[in-house]
Amino acid sequence: SAQVSKTFLYRCDDGSQVGANFDDPKFAYLQLDGKSLKLPQRLSGSGARYAKSGISFWIKGHDAMLKRTRLGKTVNCVTS
């Protein structure tokens, strides 16, 4: 049987969009700013947090928070 792909599109407050794939539970594969990123899962008190190289993606339900340390920018995102 074909596996259902766990791919979601998040729309963020600043107008940007993030594609996120969670087929591998240990990683989030993000499409962000035209780049493909592979973020390993990190410890989190609640929700699921993925982070690497100054980029952090933290998911709780349909909401996510995208933090880009280098840009000093944190935006809230939501998927339908």
C-alpha positions as CSV (number, residue, x, y, z in Angstrom):
1,S,0.0,0.0,0.0
2,A,1.2,3.5,-0.8
3,Q,2.3,5.6,2.2
4,V,0.5,8.9,2.7
5,S,3.2,11.6,2.4
6,K,3.4,13.8,5.4
7,T,4.0,17.1,3.5
8,F,2.4,20.3,4.6
9,L,2.4,23.9,3.3
10,Y,2.7,26.6,6.1
11,R,1.8,30.2,5.4
12,C,3.6,32.7,7.6
13,D,2.6,36.1,8.9
14,D,5.3,37.8,6.8
15,G,3.8,36.4,3.6
16,S,6.5,33.7,3.2
17,Q,5.6,30.0,2.7
18,V,7.3,27.0,4.1
19,G,7.0,23.5,2.7
20,A,7.6,20.8,5.3
21,N,7.9,17.1,5.0
22,F,7.9,14.7,7.9
23,D,8.2,11.3,6.3
24,D,11.2,10.6,8.5
25,P,10.2,11.2,12.1
26,K,13.7,12.2,13.1
27,F,13.9,15.1,10.6
28,A,11.9,17.9,9.0
29,Y,12.7,18.5,5.4
30,L,11.9,22.2,4.7
31,Q,11.6,24.2,1.5
32,L,12.4,27.7,2.6
33,D,13.6,30.7,0.6
34,G,14.2,28.4,-2.4
35,K,16.4,26.1,-0.5
36,S,16.0,22.6,0.8
37,L,16.9,22.2,4.5
38,K,17.1,19.0,6.6
39,L,16.6,19.9,10.2
40,P,17.1,17.2,12.9
41,Q,14.4,16.9,15.6
42,R,15.5,18.4,19.0
43,L,14.2,18.0,22.5
44,S,11.1,20.0,23.2
45,G,8.8,20.5,26.2
46,S,5.7,20.4,24.0
47,G,5.1,20.0,20.2
48,A,7.9,19.1,17.9
49,R,11.0,21.2,17.4
50,Y,13.5,20.9,14.6
51,A,16.7,23.0,14.4
52,K,20.0,23.4,12.6
53,S,22.4,26.2,11.5
54,G,20.4,29.0,13.1
55,I,17.0,27.9,11.7
56,S,14.4,26.5,14.1
57,F,11.0,25.2,13.2
58,W,8.7,24.5,16.1
59,I,5.3,22.8,15.5
60,K,2.3,22.6,17.8
61,G,-0.8,21.3,16.1
62,H,-1.6,23.4,13.0
63,D,0.7,26.2,14.1
64,A,4.4,26.6,13.7
65,M,7.1,29.1,14.7
66,L,9.9,29.7,12.3
67,K,13.0,31.3,13.8
68,R,15.9,32.5,11.7
69,T,18.7,33.6,14.0
70,R,20.9,35.1,11.4
71,L,18.0,37.4,10.2
72,G,17.0,38.0,13.8
73,K,13.5,37.0,12.7
74,T,10.7,34.9,14.2
75,V,7.4,34.5,12.4
76,N,4.3,32.5,13.2
77,C,3.0,30.1,10.5
78,V,-0.1,28.0,10.1
79,T,-1.1,25.1,7.9
80,S,-4.6,24.2,6.9
